[in-house]
Amino acid sequence: MPMPASEIERMIKAVLPDATVEIKDLAGDGDHYAAHVVSSAFKGKSRVQQHQLVYSALGGRMGDVLHALQLTTAAPGD
């Protein structure tokens, strides 16, 4: 079953409340998304650590309910 973009955004904001989240459905199927996440929690963290924070917010749904997520992250001002 596809995962709605609103659910992805809700899950990310639950862990990163100050995040600005932009999500695009790449294939129109609810399984392939691109997300751009900006959060102050990313300050001083490597890109890998930033992505790990987002993936952990999704609670193991990557590769299961959510097939693909093209992710870009940044701290405010980056």
PAZA-955322 format. One record per residue: x, y, z of N, C-alpha, C, O in turn; residue number from 1. Coordinates in steps of 0.001 Angstrom, whole numbers, plus 524288, in hexadecimal, padded with zeros to 5 digits. Example, Ala and Ser with C-alpha at 12.3 -4.5 7.8 and 13.67 -1.06 7.14 Angstrom:
// residues 2
<nulo n_px="83386" n_py="7E9C6" n_pz="81E78" ca_px="8300C" ca_py="7EE6C" ca_pz="81E78" c_px="83390" c_py="7F31C" c_pz="81E78" o_px="8379C" o_py="7F309" o_pz="82111" i="1"/>
<nulo n_px="83232" n_py="7F736" n_pz="81BA8" ca_px="83566" ca_py="7FBDC" ca_pz="81BE4" c_px="83264" c_py="8001E" c_pz="81EBE" o_px="83461" o_py="80472" o_pz="81F67" i="2"/>
// end
This chain:
// residues 78
<nulo n_px="8034E" n_py="7FB65" n_pz="80000" ca_px="80000" ca_py="80000" ca_pz="80000" c_px="80380" c_py="804E1" c_pz="80000" o_px="8071D" o_py="8053F" o_pz="80327" i="1"/>
<nulo n_px="80275" n_py="80892" n_pz="7FC87" ca_px="805A7" ca_py="80D50" ca_pz="7FC46" c_px="80561" c_py="81082" c_pz="80155" o_px="801B1" o_py="8100F" o_pz="80462" i="2"/>
<nulo n_px="80954" n_py="813AD" n_pz="80218" ca_px="809A1" ca_py="81711" ca_pz="806AA" c_px="808B9" c_py="81CAF" c_pz="804DC" o_px="80BA4" o_py="81E9D" o_pz="8018F" i="3"/>
<nulo n_px="804C2" n_py="81F5C" n_pz="806F1" ca_px="803C3" ca_py="824BD" ca_pz="8053D" c_px="80824" c_py="82877" c_pz="806E4" o_px="80A93" o_py="827C1" o_pz="80AFA" i="4"/>
<nulo n_px="80918" n_py="82C67" n_pz="803AD" ca_px="80D19" ca_py="83052" ca_pz="804D7" c_px="80C01" c_py="832F9" c_pz="80A0F" o_px="80FA9" o_py="83438" o_pz="80CED" i="5"/>
<nulo n_px="80721" n_py="833D6" n_pz="80B52" ca_px="805BA" ca_py="83664" ca_pz="8103F" c_px="80776" c_py="8332D" c_pz="814F3" o_px="808DD" o_py="8355C" o_pz="81900" i="6"/>
<nulo n_px="8075F" n_py="82E0F" n_pz="81472" ca_px="80919" ca_py="82A9C" ca_pz="818AE" c_px="80F06" c_py="82ADB" c_pz="8194F" o_px="81100" o_py="82ACF" o_pz="81DB1" i="7"/>
<nulo n_px="811D5" n_py="82B1E" n_pz="814FF" ca_px="8178A" ca_py="82BA6" ca_pz="81534" c_px="818E7" c_py="830BE" c_pz="817FB" o_px="81C33" o_py="830D2" o_pz="81B7A" i="8"/>
<nulo n_px="8165D" n_py="834F8" n_pz="8166A" ca_px="8175E" ca_py="83A0E" ca_pz="818D5" c_px="81612" c_py="839EC" c_pz="81EA4" o_px="81913" o_py="83BF0" o_pz="821CF" i="9"/>
<nulo n_px="811AD" n_py="8379A" n_pz="82018" ca_px="81016" ca_py="83745" ca_pz="82593" c_px="81420" c_py="83453" c_pz="828CF" o_px="8156E" o_py="835F9" o_pz="82D22" i="10"/>
<nulo n_px="81617" n_py="8300A" n_pz="826C6" ca_px="819E8" ca_py="82CE1" ca_pz="8299D" c_px="81F10" c_py="82FCC" c_pz="82A50" o_px="82176" o_py="82F8A" o_pz="82E79" i="11"/>
<nulo n_px="820C3" n_py="8328F" n_pz="82644" ca_px="8259F" ca_py="8358F" ca_pz="826A3" c_px="82505" c_py="839F0" c_pz="82A9E" o_px="8287B" o_py="83AC4" o_pz="82DDB" i="12"/>
<nulo n_px="820AB" n_py="83CBA" n_pz="82A66" ca_px="81FCB" ca_py="8411A" ca_pz="82E00" c_px="81EF8" c_py="83F4A" c_pz="8339C" o_px="81FD8" o_py="8424E" o_pz="83741" i="13"/>
<nulo n_px="81D53" n_py="83A7C" n_pz="8345E" ca_px="81CC3" ca_py="8386E" ca_pz="839AF" c_px="82215" c_py="83801" c_pz="83C57" o_px="8227B" o_py="838B3" o_pz="84115" i="14"/>
<nulo n_px="82624" n_py="836E1" n_pz="83956" ca_px="82B73" ca_py="83660" ca_pz="83B69" c_px="82E85" c_py="83B7D" c_pz="83AE4" o_px="831C9" o_py="83CBD" o_pz="83E30" i="15"/>
<nulo n_px="82D71" n_py="83E64" n_pz="836BF" ca_px="83023" ca_py="8435F" ca_pz="835B2" c_px="82BFB" c_py="847AB" c_pz="8354A" o_px="82AA7" o_py="84952" o_pz="830F8" i="16"/>
<nulo n_px="829EA" n_py="8497E" n_pz="839BD" ca_px="8256C" ca_py="84D0E" ca_pz="839AB" c_px="82649" c_py="8522C" c_pz="836BD" o_px="8228E" o_py="85475" o_pz="834BE" i="17"/>
<nulo n_px="82B21" n_py="85400" n_pz="83673" ca_px="82C22" ca_py="858F1" ca_pz="833C1" c_px="82D12" c_py="8583C" c_pz="82DE6" o_px="82E18" o_py="85C09" o_pz="82B23" i="18"/>
<nulo n_px="82CBC" n_py="85374" n_pz="82C06" ca_px="82E22" ca_py="85245" ca_pz="82697" c_px="82A6A" c_py="854CC" c_pz="822B2" o_px="825B1" o_py="85524" o_pz="82388" i="19"/>
<nulo n_px="82CBD" n_py="85688" n_pz="81E71" ca_px="829D5" ca_py="857F3" ca_pz="819C2" c_px="82A64" c_py="85343" c_pz="81629" o_px="82EBE" o_py="851A5" o_pz="814EA" i="20"/>
<nulo n_px="82609" n_py="8511A" n_pz="81482" ca_px="82618" ca_py="84C4B" ca_pz="8116C" c_px="82348" c_py="84D3F" c_pz="80C42" o_px="81EBF" o_py="84ED7" o_pz="80C35" i="21"/>
<nulo n_px="825F7" n_py="84C47" n_pz="807EE" ca_px="8239D" ca_py="84C98" ca_pz="802BE" c_px="823E4" c_py="8472A" c_pz="8005B" o_px="82818" o_py="844DB" o_pz="7FFFD" i="22"/>
<nulo n_px="81F6D" n_py="84524" n_pz="7FEBF" ca_px="81F39" ca_py="83FD3" ca_pz="7FC9F" c_px="81CBE" c_py="83FEE" c_pz="7F736" o_px="818CC" o_py="8428A" o_pz="7F658" i="23"/>
<nulo n_px="81F1E" n_py="83D0E" n_pz="7F397" ca_px="81D05" ca_py="83C69" ca_pz="7EE56" c_px="81C55" c_py="83699" c_pz="7ED4B" o_px="81FC7" o_py="83374" o_pz="7EE75" i="24"/>
<nulo n_px="817D8" n_py="83537" n_pz="7EB17" ca_px="816DC" ca_py="82FD5" ca_pz="7E972" c_px="8192D" c_py="82F4B" c_pz="7E3F7" o_px="8170C" o_py="8316C" o_pz="7E036" i="25"/>
<nulo n_px="81D77" n_py="82C7E" n_pz="7E380" ca_px="82064" ca_py="82C3C" ca_pz="7DE9C" c_px="81DB6" c_py="82912" c_pz="7DA56" o_px="81E46" o_py="82A43" o_pz="7D5B6" i="26"/>
<nulo n_px="81ACB" n_py="8250B" n_pz="7DBDD" ca_px="8187D" ca_py="82193" ca_pz="7D7F4" c_px="81287" c_py="821A8" c_pz="7D80C" o_px="81009" o_py="81F14" o_pz="7D4D8" i="27"/>
<nulo n_px="81039" n_py="82497" n_pz="7DBAC" ca_px="80A8B" ca_py="824C5" ca_pz="7DC14" c_px="80837" c_py="81FDC" c_pz="7DE5A" o_px="80386" o_py="81EED" o_pz="7DDDD" i="28"/>
<nulo n_px="80B81" n_py="81CA8" n_pz="7E0E1" ca_px="80999" ca_py="817A2" ca_pz="7E2DB" c_px="80996" c_py="81738" c_pz="7E8CD" o_px="80812" o_py="8132F" o_pz="7EAEF" i="29"/>
<nulo n_px="80B46" n_py="81B61" n_pz="7EB86" ca_px="80B6A" ca_py="81B35" ca_pz="7F133" c_px="80FBD" c_py="817D4" c_pz="7F364" o_px="80FD0" o_py="816C0" o_pz="7F813" i="30"/>
<nulo n_px="81353" n_py="81624" n_pz="7F01F" ca_px="817A2" ca_py="812C8" ca_pz="7F1D5" c_px="81D04" c_py="8152A" c_pz="7F0D5" o_px="820DF" o_py="8137F" o_pz="7F32B" i="31"/>
<nulo n_px="81D4A" n_py="81906" n_pz="7ED67" ca_px="8224B" ca_py="81B5B" ca_pz="7EBDB" c_px="8220C" c_py="82143" c_pz="7ECB0" o_px="81F72" o_py="82416" o_pz="7E9CB" i="32"/>
<nulo n_px="824C7" n_py="82304" n_pz="7F0A9" ca_px="82497" ca_py="82887" ca_pz="7F21F" c_px="829FC" c_py="82B00" c_pz="7F20D" o_px="82DFC" o_py="8285B" o_pz="7F261" i="33"/>
<nulo n_px="829F4" n_py="83034" n_pz="7F19C" ca_px="82E94" ca_py="83367" ca_pz="7F29F" c_px="82D13" c_py="836EA" c_pz="7F730" o_px="828CE" o_py="8391F" o_pz="7F744" i="34"/>
<nulo n_px="8308F" n_py="8376C" n_pz="7FAF8" ca_px="82F84" ca_py="83AC6" ca_pz="7FF78" c_px="8342F" c_py="83E4B" c_pz="80076" o_px="838AE" o_py="83C9A" o_pz="8003B" i="35"/>
<nulo n_px="83309" n_py="8433D" n_pz="80192" ca_px="83705" ca_py="846FA" ca_pz="8032C" c_px="8358D" c_py="848A3" c_pz="808B0" o_px="8314A" o_py="84AB0" o_pz="80990" i="36"/>
<nulo n_px="83915" n_py="847C2" n_pz="80C69" ca_px="83808" ca_py="848D5" ca_pz="811E5" c_px="83C19" c_py="84CA6" c_pz="813F6" o_px="840CB" o_py="84BC0" o_pz="81375" i="37"/>
<nulo n_px="83A43" n_py="850EC" n_pz="8164A" ca_px="83DB0" ca_py="854C9" ca_pz="818B3" c_px="83C54" c_py="854F5" c_pz="81E83" o_px="837CE" o_py="855B6" o_pz="81FF5" i="38"/>
<nulo n_px="84050" n_py="85440" n_pz="821D9" ca_px="83F6E" ca_py="85447" ca_pz="82781" c_px="84450" c_py="85628" c_pz="82A56" o_px="848B1" o_py="85506" o_pz="828B3" i="39"/>
<nulo n_px="8438A" n_py="85902" n_pz="82E8F" ca_px="847F8" ca_py="85AB8" ca_pz="831BE" c_px="84A9C" c_py="85615" c_pz="83463" o_px="84F1D" o_py="85682" o_pz="83607" i="40"/>
<nulo n_px="847EB" n_py="851B3" n_pz="834D3" ca_px="84A37" ca_py="84CFB" ca_pz="83722" c_px="84EC1" c_py="84AF1" c_pz="833DE" o_px="851EC" o_py="847E1" o_pz="835CC" i="41"/>
<nulo n_px="84F1D" n_py="84C97" n_pz="82EF1" ca_px="85340" ca_py="84ACB" ca_pz="82B77" c_px="85855" c_py="84DD4" c_pz="82C1F" o_px="85C65" o_py="84C32" o_pz="82A22" i="42"/>
<nulo n_px="85825" n_py="85237" n_pz="82EE1" ca_px="85CDD" ca_py="85576" ca_pz="82F8C" c_px="86142" c_py="8524E" c_pz="831F8" o_px="86087" o_py="84FBA" o_pz="835F6" i="43"/>
<nulo n_px="865D7" n_py="85284" n_pz="82F87" ca_px="86A6E" ca_py="84FCD" ca_pz="83181" c_px="86A90" c_py="849FD" c_pz="83069" o_px="86E3C" o_py="84750" o_pz="831FC" i="44"/>
<nulo n_px="86697" n_py="847FF" n_pz="82DB8" ca_px="8666F" ca_py="84264" ca_pz="82C7A" c_px="86803" c_py="84190" c_pz="826C3" o_px="86712" o_py="844E0" o_pz="82369" i="45"/>
<nulo n_px="86A69" n_py="83D18" n_pz="825C4" ca_px="86BC6" ca_py="83BBA" ca_pz="82060" c_px="866C2" c_py="83A90" c_pz="81D5C" o_px="8629E" o_py="839C4" o_pz="81FAD" i="46"/>
<nulo n_px="8672D" n_py="83A79" n_pz="81834" ca_px="862A9" ca_py="83943" ca_pz="814E7" c_px="86084" c_py="833D7" c_pz="81642" o_px="85BC5" o_py="83311" o_pz="81663" i="47"/>
<nulo n_px="863FB" n_py="83021" n_pz="81740" ca_px="86249" ca_py="82AD5" ca_pz="818AF" c_px="85F30" c_py="82AFC" c_pz="81DCA" o_px="85B13" o_py="82886" o_pz="81E2D" i="48"/>
<nulo n_px="86118" n_py="82DD2" n_pz="821B0" ca_px="85E52" ca_py="82E33" ca_pz="826A5" c_px="858FE" c_py="830DA" c_pz="825F7" o_px="8552F" o_py="82F54" o_pz="82879" i="49"/>
<nulo n_px="858BE" n_py="834CA" n_pz="82298" ca_px="853CD" ca_py="8376B" ca_pz="82188" c_px="84FE1" c_py="83394" c_pz="81F2D" o_px="84B59" o_py="83363" o_pz="820C8" i="50"/>
<nulo n_px="851A9" n_py="8308E" n_pz="81B64" ca_px="84E3C" ca_py="82CC0" ca_pz="818DA" c_px="84C8E" c_py="82889" c_pz="81CB9" o_px="84813" o_py="826CA" o_pz="81C9A" i="51"/>
<nulo n_px="85013" n_py="826E8" n_pz="8201E" ca_px="84EB8" ca_py="822FC" ca_pz="8240E" c_px="84A62" c_py="824EF" c_pz="8279E" o_px="846F2" o_py="821EB" o_pz="8291C" i="52"/>
<nulo n_px="84A80" n_py="829F1" n_pz="82900" ca_px="84656" ca_py="82C30" ca_pz="82C3E" c_px="84111" c_py="82BCE" c_pz="8297A" o_px="83D25" o_py="82A5F" o_pz="82BDD" i="53"/>
<nulo n_px="84101" n_py="82D16" n_pz="82477" ca_px="83C1D" ca_py="82CDD" ca_pz="82185" c_px="83A40" c_py="82738" c_pz="82100" o_px="835A8" o_py="82618" o_pz="821E1" i="54"/>
<nulo n_px="83DC6" n_py="823AE" n_pz="81F94" ca_px="83C3C" ca_py="81E36" ca_pz="81EFA" c_px="83A52" c_py="81BDE" c_pz="8241D" o_px="836B0" o_py="818B8" o_pz="82422" i="55"/>
<nulo n_px="83CBD" n_py="81D62" n_pz="82877" ca_px="83AE8" ca_py="81B5B" ca_pz="82D84" c_px="83577" c_py="81D71" c_pz="82EC0" o_px="8325C" o_py="81AC4" o_pz="83144" i="56"/>
<nulo n_px="8344C" n_py="8222F" n_pz="82D03" ca_px="82F15" ca_py="82469" ca_pz="82DD1" c_px="82AEC" c_py="8213F" c_pz="82AED" o_px="82662" o_py="8212B" o_pz="82C83" i="57"/>
<nulo n_px="82C77" n_py="81EAC" n_pz="826BD" ca_px="828C6" ca_py="81BA1" ca_pz="823A8" c_px="827DB" c_py="81630" c_pz="825EC" o_px="824DB" o_py="8131D" o_pz="823C3" i="58"/>
<nulo n_px="82A68" n_py="8150A" n_pz="82A32" ca_px="8294B" ca_py="81058" ca_pz="82D37" c_px="82970" c_py="80B38" c_pz="82A4C" o_px="82606" o_py="807EE" o_pz="82B16" i="59"/>
<nulo n_px="82D49" n_py="80A70" n_pz="826F4" ca_px="82DD2" ca_py="80568" ca_pz="8244F" c_px="82A41" c_py="804A3" c_pz="81FA3" o_px="829E5" o_py="8004E" o_pz="81D96" i="60"/>
<nulo n_px="827A2" n_py="808B7" n_pz="81DED" ca_px="8241B" ca_py="80824" ca_pz="81974" c_px="826F0" c_py="80850" c_pz="8142E" o_px="824B6" o_py="806DD" o_pz="8102C" i="61"/>
<nulo n_px="82BE3" n_py="80A1A" n_pz="81433" ca_px="82EE5" ca_py="80A24" ca_pz="80F5B" c_px="82FB4" c_py="80490" c_pz="80D71" o_px="83131" o_py="8011A" o_pz="8106E" i="62"/>
<nulo n_px="82EB3" n_py="803C3" n_pz="80874" ca_px="82F66" ca_py="7FE93" ca_pz="80629" c_px="82AC6" c_py="7FB00" c_pz="8071A" o_px="82A95" o_py="7F6A6" o_pz="80512" i="63"/>
<nulo n_px="82707" n_py="7FCD9" n_pz="80A32" ca_px="82258" ca_py="7F9BB" ca_pz="80B4E" c_px="81DA9" c_py="7FCAF" c_pz="8090D" o_px="81C71" o_py="7FC16" o_pz="80470" i="64"/>
<nulo n_px="81B19" n_py="7FFC7" n_pz="80C2B" ca_px="816AC" ca_py="802E5" ca_pz="80A5B" c_px="81888" c_py="8072E" c_pz="806A8" o_px="815ED" o_py="80872" o_pz="802D1" i="65"/>
<nulo n_px="81D0E" n_py="8095F" n_pz="807DF" ca_px="81F52" ca_py="80D8B" ca_pz="804AB" c_px="823C7" c_py="80B39" c_pz="8017F" o_px="827E2" o_py="809E8" o_pz="803A1" i="66"/>
<nulo n_px="822F7" n_py="80ABA" n_pz="7FC74" ca_px="826BC" ca_py="80805" ca_pz="7F91C" c_px="82BB7" c_py="80B2D" c_pz="7F82A" o_px="83006" o_py="80915" o_pz="7F895" i="67"/>
<nulo n_px="82B21" n_py="81042" n_pz="7F6E1" ca_px="82FBE" ca_py="8135E" ca_pz="7F593" c_px="82F08" c_py="81900" c_pz="7F766" o_px="82ADA" o_py="81B4B" o_pz="7F6CC" i="68"/>
<nulo n_px="8332D" n_py="81B2A" n_pz="7F9A1" ca_px="8332D" ca_py="82096" ca_pz="7FB55" c_px="83855" c_py="82320" c_pz="7F9C0" o_px="83C76" o_py="821DE" o_pz="7FBDE" i="69"/>
<nulo n_px="83806" n_py="826A7" n_pz="7F612" ca_px="83C94" ca_py="829B5" ca_pz="7F468" c_px="83CE2" c_py="82E44" c_pz="7F84D" o_px="8397F" o_py="831AD" o_pz="7F847" i="70"/>
<nulo n_px="840DE" n_py="82E57" n_pz="7FB99" ca_px="84106" ca_py="831E5" ca_pz="8000D" c_px="8455F" c_py="835EB" c_pz="7FF88" o_px="849D3" o_py="83499" o_pz="7FE49" i="71"/>
<nulo n_px="84409" n_py="83AD4" n_pz="80080" ca_px="847DD" ca_py="83EF5" ca_pz="80122" c_px="846AD" c_py="8419F" c_pz="8064F" o_px="84223" o_py="84263" o_pz="807B4" i="72"/>
<nulo n_px="84ACE" n_py="8430A" n_pz="80925" ca_px="84A2E" ca_py="84578" ca_pz="80E3D" c_px="84DC7" c_py="84A31" c_pz="80EAE" o_px="851B5" o_py="84A9C" o_pz="80BF0" i="73"/>
<nulo n_px="84C55" n_py="84DBC" n_pz="81232" ca_px="84F8B" ca_py="8525C" ca_pz="8132A" c_px="84E15" c_py="854AD" c_pz="8186C" o_px="849B4" o_py="85405" o_pz="81A4B" i="74"/>
<nulo n_px="851CC" n_py="85762" n_pz="81AC5" ca_px="850B2" ca_py="85A93" ca_pz="81F57" c_px="84F26" c_py="85FF6" c_pz="81D5D" o_px="850C5" o_py="8617A" o_pz="81918" i="75"/>
<nulo n_px="84C11" n_py="862E5" n_pz="82054" ca_px="84A9D" ca_py="8682B" ca_pz="81E92" c_px="84F87" c_py="86B5F" c_pz="81D61" o_px="8534D" o_py="86B46" o_pz="8205C" i="76"/>
<nulo n_px="84F6F" n_py="86E24" n_pz="8191C" ca_px="853D8" ca_py="87157" ca_pz="81790" c_px="857E6" c_py="86E84" c_pz="81444" o_px="85B7A" o_py="870FD" o_pz="81236" i="77"/>
<nulo n_px="85767" n_py="86961" n_pz="813BC" ca_px="85B24" ca_py="86666" ca_pz="8107A" c_px="859DD" c_py="86714" c_pz="80AB7" o_px="85C8C" o_py="864E4" o_pz="80760" i="78"/>
// end
